Amino acid sequence: MNTFKLNDNTTIPAIGFGVFMIPNNGETEKAVSTALKEGYRLIDTAAAYQNESDVGKAVRNSGIPREEIYITSKLWLQDFGYEAAKKAIDTSLKNLGLDYMDLYLLHQPYGDTAGAWKALEEAVRAGKIKSIGISNHTVKFMKKLIPQMEIMPVVNQMECNPFFQQKELREYLNQYGIRMEAWYPLGHANKKLLTDKQLVQIGKKYGKSVAQIILRWHLQEGIIALPKATSLEHIRENFNIFDFALDDEDMSIIRSMDTGKGTHNPDNMANAVTLGMYKIH
């Protein structure tokens, strides 16, 4: 398994398994169990996904030593603020059935992020969380929050794929050694992306699928990718990206595909209202 070094001197697997929108009825447990058997060691969940307990069951029943599995969860808006965040951290640990989380993120950039971040920092010092980070934080929100931080985020988890490469944000993150982590790395099964003629041609050159080409591009850009899948075929396919490398020409072709447009713009404050209406307890 390839890994990336983070700015707190820990390491994270270069590719992870996302469980967004997989039900907590045994389906998430099955998918995570399959992913772990296929070699994944980074599992990405969130309180808002409401499937932490299934993730925890899969981890505990995997037979793999806990220290070899990297578990990420996220704090939801409803629990932002210092006191609420402290309780939510303990709730996530209880739901997961684990003694610690490897990484814990502020899921959104709205509300009392400074108070919530203080709770995350305390949890690191208490050994409940190994590393902390952020998600969906644009440069605008990061400039507001960073001066209030004692511990720097290790990652910023954002929408990122060849059509939306987040070049400006990645340049900003590099100043602080914060690594980009990609949700929707395959464009949420974006047909236009997955059937792009240039990517199809590159795939033929290496004997790989378009999805594998895209995930390999993330790897070589130093971006942690978190593809979601439920079938064994796609779980296995997404992980099978370590036996080839894209050459400079192909990397340049993919970099030229950036449109600068994604499906979600955190700077649009209407999102804060909409997301704030979603309650998890």
C-alpha positions in Angstrom: 0.0 0.0 0.0 1.4 3.4 -1.0 1.2 6.1 1.7 1.5 9.8 2.0 3.3 11.6 4.8 1.2 14.3 6.6 2.3 17.5 8.2 2.0 16.0 11.7 4.6 13.2 10.8 1.9 10.5 10.5 1.2 8.6 7.3 -2.1 8.0 5.5 -2.9 5.4 2.8 -2.8 7.0 -0.7 -6.3 5.6 -1.6 -9.3 5.1 0.7 -12.7 3.6 0.6 -15.7 6.0 1.0 -19.0 5.0 2.4 -21.2 8.0 1.6 -24.8 7.0 1.0 -24.3 3.3 1.8 -27.0 2.3 4.3 -26.3 1.3 7.8 -28.3 -1.9 7.6 -25.4 -4.3 7.1 -24.7 -3.1 3.5 -21.9 -0.7 4.7 -20.4 -3.5 6.9 -20.4 -5.8 3.9 -18.8 -3.2 1.6 -16.1 -2.3 4.1 -15.4 -5.9 4.8 -14.9 -6.5 1.1 -12.7 -3.5 0.7 -10.5 -4.5 3.6 -10.1 -8.0 2.1 -9.1 -6.4 -1.2 -6.3 -4.4 0.4 -7.9 -1.1 1.4 -6.7 0.2 4.7 -8.3 3.7 4.8 -12.0 3.8 5.5 -13.8 7.2 5.3 -17.1 7.7 7.1 -18.9 10.6 8.8 -21.4 11.2 11.6 -23.8 12.6 8.9 -23.5 9.4 6.9 -25.1 7.6 9.8 -23.2 4.4 9.1 -20.3 4.6 11.6 -21.6 1.5 13.5 -21.4 -0.7 10.4 -17.9 0.6 9.7 -16.9 -0.3 13.2 -18.3 -3.8 13.0 -16.4 -4.4 9.8 -13.1 -3.2 11.3 -13.5 -5.2 14.5 -14.5 -8.4 12.6 -11.8 -8.1 9.9 -9.0 -9.9 11.8 -6.7 -7.1 10.8 -4.8 -5.4 13.6 -6.5 -2.1 14.5 -3.2 -0.1 14.0 -3.1 -1.2 10.4 -6.5 0.3 9.5 -6.9 4.1 9.1 -10.4 5.3 10.2 -11.7 8.7 9.3 -15.0 10.3 10.5 -16.3 13.8 10.5 -18.1 16.3 12.8 -21.5 17.4 11.5 -22.8 21.0 11.6 -25.3 20.2 14.3 -22.4 19.5 16.7 -20.2 22.5 15.9 -19.1 24.6 18.8 -16.8 23.6 21.6 -19.1 21.7 24.1 -21.2 20.1 21.4 -18.1 18.9 19.5 -16.7 17.3 22.6 -19.8 15.2 23.0 -20.0 14.4 19.3 -16.4 13.0 19.3 -17.3 10.6 22.0 -20.5 9.6 20.2 -18.6 8.8 17.0 -16.1 6.7 19.0 -19.0 4.9 20.7 -20.8 4.3 17.3 -17.6 3.0 15.8 -16.8 0.9 18.9 -13.2 2.0 18.7 -10.8 3.6 21.2 -9.5 6.2 18.8 -10.0 7.6 15.3 -7.0 8.1 13.0 -8.5 11.2 11.5 -11.4 13.5 12.3 -12.6 16.4 10.2 -14.8 19.4 10.4 -17.3 18.3 7.7 -18.4 21.8 6.7 -17.0 25.4 7.0 -20.1 27.0 8.6 -21.0 28.0 12.1 -18.7 27.9 15.2 -15.8 26.2 13.4 -13.3 27.7 15.8 -15.0 26.3 18.9 -15.3 22.9 17.2 -11.7 23.0 16.2 -10.6 23.6 19.8 -12.5 20.5 20.8 -10.7 18.5 18.1 -7.3 19.8 19.3 -8.2 18.7 22.9 -9.2 15.3 21.6 -5.8 14.9 19.9 -4.0 15.7 23.2 -6.3 13.2 25.0 -5.4 10.4 22.5 -9.0 10.1 21.2 -7.9 11.3 17.7 -4.5 10.9 16.0 -4.9 13.6 13.4 -7.4 16.3 12.6 -8.4 18.1 9.4 -11.1 19.9 7.5 -13.5 19.3 4.7 -15.2 21.6 2.2 -13.1 24.6 3.3 -12.3 27.0 0.5 -9.4 29.5 0.7 -12.0 32.1 2.0 -12.9 29.9 5.0 -9.4 28.7 5.6 -8.1 32.3 5.9 -10.7 32.9 8.6 -10.0 29.7 10.6 -6.2 29.1 10.4 -5.3 32.1 12.7 -7.4 30.4 15.4 -5.7 27.1 15.2 -3.0 25.7 17.4 -2.7 22.4 15.4 -2.7 22.7 11.6 -5.1 20.5 9.6 -3.4 17.5 8.0 -5.9 17.3 5.1 -8.7 19.3 3.4 -11.2 16.9 1.9 -12.8 18.5 -1.1 -14.5 17.6 -4.4 -11.6 16.9 -6.8 -11.3 15.1 -10.1 -9.9 15.8 -13.6 -12.8 18.1 -14.4 -12.4 20.0 -11.1 -8.8 20.0 -10.1 -8.9 22.7 -7.3 -5.6 24.1 -8.5 -5.8 27.4 -6.6 -6.8 25.7 -3.4 -4.1 23.1 -3.7 -1.5 25.9 -4.1 -2.8 27.5 -1.0 -2.8 24.2 1.0 0.9 23.6 0.0 1.9 26.7 2.0 0.9 24.8 5.2 1.7 21.3 4.2 -2.0 20.4 4.1 -2.7 17.6 1.8 -5.8 17.5 -0.6 -8.1 14.6 -0.1 -10.7 14.0 -2.9 -14.4 13.2 -2.6 -16.1 12.4 -5.9 -12.7 11.5 -7.4 -14.6 9.8 -10.2 -17.1 12.6 -10.5 -19.8 10.7 -8.7 -20.0 8.3 -11.7 -20.1 11.3 -14.1 -20.8 9.7 -17.4 -19.1 12.5 -19.3 -15.9 12.1 -17.3 -15.9 8.3 -17.4 -16.4 8.2 -21.1 -14.1 11.0 -22.0 -12.3 10.2 -25.3 -8.9 11.3 -24.1 -9.2 9.2 -20.9 -10.4 6.2 -22.9 -7.4 6.4 -25.1 -5.0 6.7 -22.2 -6.7 3.7 -20.6 -6.1 1.6 -23.7 -2.5 2.6 -23.7 -2.0 1.1 -20.2 -4.6 -1.6 -20.3 -6.6 0.1 -17.6 -10.1 1.4 -17.1 -10.9 5.1 -17.2 -11.6 4.9 -13.4 -8.1 3.4 -12.8 -6.5 6.2 -14.9 -8.3 8.9 -13.0 -7.4 7.4 -9.6 -3.8 6.9 -10.7 -3.7 10.6 -11.7 -4.8 11.5 -8.2 -2.1 9.4 -6.7 0.6 11.0 -8.9 -0.7 14.5 -8.1 -0.3 13.6 -4.4 -4.0 13.7 -3.7 -5.6 11.1 -1.5 -8.6 9.6 -3.4 -11.7 8.2 -1.7 -13.7 6.3 -4.4 -17.0 4.7 -3.3 -18.2 1.4 -4.6 -20.4 -1.5 -3.5 -19.7 -4.2 -6.0 -16.6 -6.5 -5.7 -15.7 -5.7 -9.3 -15.5 -1.9 -8.8 -14.0 -2.2 -5.3 -11.2 -4.4 -6.7 -10.8 -2.3 -9.9 -10.4 1.0 -8.0 -7.7 -0.4 -5.8 -5.7 -1.9 -8.6 -3.7 1.2 -9.5 -0.3 0.5 -8.1 1.2 -1.6 -10.9 1.6 1.2 -13.5 2.5 4.9 -13.8 1.2 7.6 -16.1 3.9 9.3 -18.1 4.4 13.1 -18.2 2.5 13.5 -21.5 -0.6 11.8 -20.1 -0.4 13.7 -16.8 -0.3 16.9 -18.8 -3.3 15.8 -20.9 -5.3 15.2 -17.8 -4.2 18.4 -16.2 -5.5 20.3 -19.3 -9.0 18.8 -18.7 -9.8 21.1 -15.7 -13.0 23.1 -16.1 -12.7 24.8 -12.7 -16.3 23.9 -12.0 -17.7 21.3 -9.6 -21.0 20.2 -8.2 -20.6 22.0 -4.9 -19.5 25.5 -4.0 -19.0 26.0 -0.3 -18.7 29.8 -0.8 -22.3 29.9 -1.8 -23.8 30.7 1.7 -27.2 29.2 0.6 -25.5 25.9 1.2 -25.0 26.7 4.9 -28.8 27.1 5.3 -29.6 24.0 3.4 -27.0 21.8 5.1 -27.9 23.3 8.5 -31.4 21.8 8.1 -30.1 18.3 8.0 -30.3 16.9 11.5 -28.5 13.7 12.6 -30.0 13.5 16.1 
